[in-house]
Amino acid sequence: MGWLVAPVITSIVGAILLVKVWDVVVGGPTNSFLEVARAVLFVGTWTAITTAAGMRGVDNAAKRLNGSSLLRRLRTLTSGGRP
């Protein structure tokens, strides 16, 4: 679960900070359009940070797998050889 908790908490904190900056710059939600824009900003930031953290984890896992014996066995099997 640690692989999930850290990116989610980081993305929530980042999204909240960006929304706080938005509130300071815009002056807080004053009409329905700005409230929707604020919500879209929060969700978009949360998604972007979580996706970036997840892709970083996938990249690290792929690098670990690249040199492993499992990958060599799979290449041998797919080329028609015996393991």
Summary of the structure (lengths in Angstrom):
residues: 83
radius of gyration: 21.2
end to end distance: 34.5
largest distance: 69.2
contacts: 190
relative contact order: 0.12
helix: 84%
strand: 0%
